[in-house]
Amino acid sequence: MSSRRARRARERALQTVSGVALLAAVAASLAVGGRLGVAPVRAGEPAQVAVPPSASTLVCPGPLVLPGGSGRGDAGFDPVPVPPQARVEVLSVAGPGAGDVAVTGLDAASVVTSLPAGGGSTGLDAADTTTAVRAAPAQDAPLVAAAAAVRVTDGDLRGSAAVSCTAPGVEQWLVGGSTTPGATTSLLLVNAGLTAAQVEVRVLGAAGPVDLASDLVVVAPGDRSVVDLTGAAPGQPALVVHVASTGGQVAAYLQDARLDGFTPAGVELVGASAAPATRQRVPGVSAGPDEADSAVLRLLATERSTTATVTVLGEEGPVDVPGLDRVPLTAGTVVDVPLTGLPEGERTVVVDAGAPVVAAAESARTGEPGELDDAPRVERAWSPSTPGADGVVALPAGMRARLVVGAVAAGDAAGEGVGTALLRVLDAQGEALLESTVSVDAGTTGAWDLSALSDEDLSDLAAGVQLVDAVGAELAWSVLVQREQADGTLVSVLVPVPAPAQEPTVAVVEDPRVALRG
């Protein structure tokens, strides 16, 4: 045996003896103490580690789904005699988060226009395109907002359809629409990412869940899929749609259009409501001067049956509406609650329930009959529930804007307190034209035309509205955008795009057990 082999043999023998000695020591310890104790693991204090700010993406709904010409008797009759006027307005708020912004098609490489770092705004025609807004961070996360606004002055889709563009997600609740005769609802699923999204669609109606021929929709990357709910779930007077995606993320919207016979009765784009919760706040519910104007609150208990209490907050405090003290809700069943007798003006609706619910409200405005109509034309606007106060709204060009802010006390919605926030009216550069403190007594709703906020009319200069630094009673807000025309007022409700968390951090805890691993 060579000297090297002899040395290795001695080492193996020594290791074997050492191992036997160690086992003997352990056995002796067990004999004395009964068992081998484990030293307690003491974690260190958590360290807050800053996470670099991330980019923001907003996805708009794309063009309106136009009706076909079948079933109208005259094959030459065009249900959309005037082309829709569609625009997307984009606003980047000036500040430490204002990086470069690219406005693209659904393919990120197809840049339509852009904004340099530092803040700014732009608008573009969007009659035939689906738009995404991709904002890079700077020192902080970017604060951007976008609004898609479509105006149709005549025909079956006569009305204003406007909505704040939303960030894509994996789960969304859409509260609105119906599929009874004269009503059409389409589900718009938009994928601006690089990965195909498998989207599970659940439709719930007044009689509970609706059976669909297929509840799975695959949306290719850089594509939009349209699901005709009128055909898939016919005869439903009230809809709530839940979408959940895997693979890629999507932005989801509803297009809700109605006819009263041959008379247009409104079109609207419906964005997602706040996630299910035991309290929901719905700002911007309005009633016009006509006695025929109406408002309806739509509710769904998402997990289990419960009872809801509804409080309507007006300018002077709670508004007495019969039947709102106890609203029974069966899980999975959509309920419409008429808000009858509301006087002219804007309201905030608060829903408190014993189990999670989703909510939105529809406001209807009655206009004048058209030349060939046998009934007055109607305009409709959906107000989704909103999750919080801090955020920004991009304003559509050519529409009068009215800020609506409701203050909701903790516990009793109409309890004591004051909600306060800083209002910033933003110009085309994303800078503040006006800064003013807004204070609203808890249990009330305040409303202000942008044109009346200062001695100078800001309507033509304002590109957006921002609320920040909210304290006190919870504030729920939205912007009512309106345009007058000969046959009545066109109206939509825009909810704020939430502000990103600035300087996000994660808690990191040292695991002392790591040191024991070889």
N, C-alpha and C positions, 0 to 999 in steps of 0.2 A: 504494500500500500504506500503510495507517495505521501510526502509530508503534507501536501495540500489536502488530500483526502483524509488523512489522519486528523488534521485540524478541524475539518467540517464534522467528522464523526464526534469529536469531543464537544463541539458546539451544540450538536443535536442532543447529545447526552445531557449537557448542562441545562438546555432548555426543558428537557423532559423532567429532570430533577426539580428545576425551579417551578414548573407547573404543578408537580406533585406537592411541593412544599406549600404553594399558594392554596391548593385545594385543602390541604391539611389545616392551614391557618383559618380558612373560611369555616371549615367544619368545627374547629375549636370555638370560633366566635359564635356559631349557631348553638353550640352546646352550652355556652355560658349565658348568652343573651336570649336564647329562645328563637330569635330570627334575625336576619340581617336587616338593619335599618336603612332607609333611603333618605339621604340628606334633602331637606326642602329646597325647591328651586325658587330663587328669589329674582323676579324680573326687575330690571332697572326702570327708572321713570321713563314714561313715553316721551319721545322726542318728536316735535312737530317739524316735519320736513316739507319745504315748499315744493309744490308741483308746478312745472313751467306752464304758462297759460297756453291753452289749446285754441285751434282755429274754430270758427263757427260756420255752420252751413244752414241756410234757410232754403226751403223748397216751396215753390208756388204751385197752384193747382193746374195751371195750363188753360187752354181755350175752353169756352163753354161747349158742352155737348149739344149740338143742334138737333132739333126734332126733324123727323122725316115728314114728307108731304102726303103720306097715305092717310086715308080715312077722313079727308076733309071735303069730299064730294067733288070739288073742282081740282082736277089733276094739275092745272096750271097755277093754282094758288100757292104762294110762297109763305109758309108760316113764319119766316124771318125776312120780311120785305126790306129791312135796312140792316146793313152789316153791324155786328157788335163793335163797339169802340172799347178796346181792351188795352190797358196799360199796367205796367209794373213800376212802382216807385220804390227806390232803394235809398236808405239813409244810413250813413256811418257817423256815429256820434264822435265829435272831436274829443280827444283826451289821450291818456297814456296807453289805451288799448287800441287806438285807431291805426291798424296796419293796412296793408294793401287789400283791396276788395275787388274780386273778379265776378262779374255778372255773366253767367254762361248759360248755354243750353244744358240739357241733362248730361251731356258728355262734358266733363270738366275741361277738355281741350278746346271746346268750341266757345271761346270768349267772345261775347257780344259787345260788352263795354266794361270799363273798369274805373275804379277810384283810387287815386294815390293815397299813400299813408298820410294821416293827419286829419281825416274826416272829410265828409262831403256828401253829395246826393246826386242821383241821376234818375231819369225816367226813360222808359222805352216802350214802344208799341209791342203788344204781346198777343195779337189776335190769332197768330198761328204757331206760337212757340210756347214751350213750357220752360220756365226759368228757374235757375238755382243761383243763390248768392253765396259766395265762398270768401270768407273774411279771414285774413291772416292776423295773428296776434302781434302786438308790439310789446311794450313793457308789461301790459296787463292783457287780459282776455278782451277781444273786441266786443263792442256793443253795436249791433247792427239791427235794423228792422227793414222789412219790406212789406208792401201791400199790393195785392192784385185787385184791380177794379175793372169791372166790365159794365158798360152802360148800353142798354138796348132801348131805343126810344119808341119802337112800335113792334107789332107782331106778337106771336105766342110767348116770346121770352122778354116782353117789355118789362123793364125794371132795372134796378141797380143790384149788381152782385159783387160785393167787395169783401175781402177777408185778409187778415194779416197772414203772411207766409210763415210757415212753421218749421222748426227743426225736425228732421226725420227721427223716428223712434221705433221701438219694438212693440209698443202697445198704445192704442188710442181708442177713446170713446167718442163717437159722433152722435150727437143728440139732435135729431131733426128729420124732416122729410116725411112723406107718405106716398102710398101707391094706390089710393082709391081712384075711381074714374075721374079723369081730368087732372090727376096729379102724376108727375113723373119724378123719380129720384134715381140718380146715378151715383155710384161710389167711385171716386177717383183715387187711384193708388199710384204714387209717383216715387220712383227709385232713382235717385241721383248718384248712387254709389257705384262701386266697381264690382259688387257681388250680387248675384241673383237673390231675390227675397222670396221666400215661401210664406204667403200671407194666409192665415186662417181667418175667415170671415164668419162672424156670428151676427145674425139679424134677430132682433127681438121686437115684438109687436104688442098690441093691446091684449092679445090672447096668450102671450108667452113666446117662447122661442119659436122661430119659423124654420121649418125644414127646407133646406136648399138642395138642389140637385147636386151641387158640389160646393163645399165650403173652403176649398183651397185654391188660391190664385198665385201663380208664379209670375213675378214681375222681373223682367230681365234688367240687368244693369243699364242705366241711362235710358229708361223707358217709362211710359205711363200706361197703366191698364185701367179700363173703364168697365165696371160691372153694372149692368142694367138691373137695378133692383125692382123696377116696375114689372119686368118679366120674371125675375127670379123669385120675388116675394109679392105677388099681386094682392090687391084688396086690403092693404094694411093702412089704417087711418093714422097711425102714429108709429114712428120707427126710432129705434136706437141701434146703432151698428158698432160692434166691437171688433177691432182688427188687432191681430198679434202676429208679428213676423219673426222668422228665423232666417239665418244666413245673412241677409242684408237688412237695412232699415228703410222704412218708407215714410212718406208724408201722406196723410189720408184726409180727404175732404168729401163732403156730399154736395151735389148740385140738386136743389129742390126747386121745381118749377110747377106752376099750377095754372089751370084754365077753369073759368066758370062758363061752361058751354063753349062759346067761341071767344069769350072775353078774357084777355090776359089778367091773371090774378097773382102775379108776382113770381120772381125768380131770385134765388139767393145761393151763395156759396156758404157752406157750413163748415167751420173749423172744429177742431177737437175741443171738448169740454175738459175741465179739470178732472184729474183721476178720482175714482170713487173715494168718498169721505163722508163722515157723519155730519159735516157742515159744508154747505155749498153757498157761494155768493155769486149772484147773477146781476151784473150792473148793466145799465143802459136799456132797461125795459121802458118803452115809451107808449104814450097814448096821444093821438092827434085831436084836433078840434071837432071832428065829425063823430056823431053818436054811434055810427056804425064801426068806428075804429075799435079794435079789440086786442087783447093780449092773452096768451096761453102759456102756462108753465108746464114743461114736460119733465117727468121724473121716472127714474128706474132704480129699484133696489137691486143691487148687483149680486149680493151674497145670500141674504136671508130676508124674510118678510119683516116688515117693521111699520112703524107709524111716524109720519113726518109732521112737523109744525112749520108753517110757511109764514114769514113776516115780510110785509111790503113796506119799504122805507121811502117816504116821500120827503118833500122839502121841509115840512113842519114836523115830521115824525112818522110813526107807523100809520099806514092807511088801512082803514077798516074794510076788509073784503070778506064776505060771508064764506064759510066753509073751509077756512084755512087752518083752524086750530088743530084738527086731527085729520090727516090725510092717510088712509090705510094704503100700504104698498105691499103687494105680493111679489116675492123674489122672481125676477125674470120677466115681469109683466110691466109694460109701459103704461103710464097714467098721464093723461092731459088734465090739468087743473085750470079751469077758466079764471082769469083775473078780471072779473066783471066790475063795471062801474068805476074804473080808474079815471080820475080827472086828467085833463090835458097836462102833459109834462113827463119828466123822466123819473124812473124809480130804480131802486135796487131791491132785488128779491133775495131773501135769505132762507135757506132750507136747513132745518135741524132734524136729524133722524137718529134712531137708536142703532142703526146699522148703515154701512156705506151705501151711498146713492150717487148717481150722476144726474146732472140737471142742465137745462137750457130753457130759454123763453123765446116765444115768437111774438112780434108786434106787427099788426096790420094797419095800414093807412088806406083809407078810401079816397079815390080820386074822382075824375069825371069820365063819363062814357066817351069812347072814341066815336069816330064818324059812323062806323058800321056796328057798333056795340049796342046790345040791348040791356046792358047793366053797367054800373060804374066799374072802372078799372081799380084794381087793388095792388098795393105794393106791400111786400113782406120783408121783415128783417129778423134774423136769428141772433140772439145774444147768448153765447156760451158762458158757463161758469168759469171763473178765473181763480188761479191759485194764490196770487199775491200781488203786492203793490208795485214794487220797483220794476220798471220796464219802460219801453218806448214804443210809440206808434208812428209809423210812416204815413203821411197824409196824402191821399189821392188828389191830383190836380183837378181844379175846377169844381170842387165840392165844398160846401160850407161845413165847418167842423164845430162840434159842440162837445166839450169835455163834461163827462158825468162821473162823479165820485161819490160813493156811498161809504159811510163809516159804520162799522159793525162792532159792537161791544163784545168783550169776552163773556161767555155765559149767555145771559139774556141779550139777544141781538140789539134790542132797543134800550139797553141799560145806559148807565152814566159813562161819561168819558168824552174825549176829543181825539180825533185822528188828524195827524199833521204830516205834511210832506212838502218837499220843495218841488214846485212846478217849474219846468224849463220848456219854453217854446223855442224850437230849434230852427235855424235858417238853413239855406242850401249848402252851407259849409259845415254843417253839424255843430255850429256854435250857438250859444244862447242869445236869442233875440230879447228874451224876457225871462227873468227869474223872480218868482214870487212864492211866498209861503201860502199853502192851502190848508185851511183848518176847517174840519167838518165835525159837527157835534155827532156823537154816537147816536145811532137810531134815525139818522136823517140822510138825505141825498142832496148834494149840491150840483148845479149844472151851470156852465158858463160858455157862451159863444166866444171863440177865439178872437173874433173881431171886437169884442167888448172888454178884453183884458187890459188894454192900455188906451191912452189917448190916441195913439196911432193904430189904424186898422192893420192887423198883422196877417190877415187872411191870405194875401197874395205873396207874402214873404215867408210864411211858415212852411217848413218841410216836414216837421215832426213835433211830437209832444212827448215829454219825458217826466215821470215822477220818480223821485229818489228820496232816500233818507226818511222813509215812513216810520213814524213812531206813534204810540198811543193806540187808540182803537184801530182795528184792522180796516184798511182801505181797499175797496174793490172799485176798479175804474175801467172805463172804456171811452171811446170817441165815437159819437154819432156823426156820420157824414151824410149830407143831404144835398139834393139838387132839385130846384123847382122847374117844372115844365108845364105846358098848357093843360095836360090831362091829370096833373097831380104831382105830389112830391115823391121823388125817388130817395130811398133811405137805406143805409146799411150801418152795421155796428162793427167797429174794429177793436179788438182786445189787444193789450200790450204784449209785445215780445219780451219775455222775462230777461232781466239783466243777469249776466253770468256771475258766478261767485268770483270775486276778485281775490287774488293771492290765495288760491286754494292750498290747503295743506293736508297731509296725511299723518296719522300718528304711527311712529315706528318704535317698537319695543325690542330691546336686545333680549335675545333668548340665551340665557346662560348655558343651556344644554349644548349649544353649538360647540362650546369649548371642549366638551367631553368626547367629541367625535374625532377619530383619528384621521 
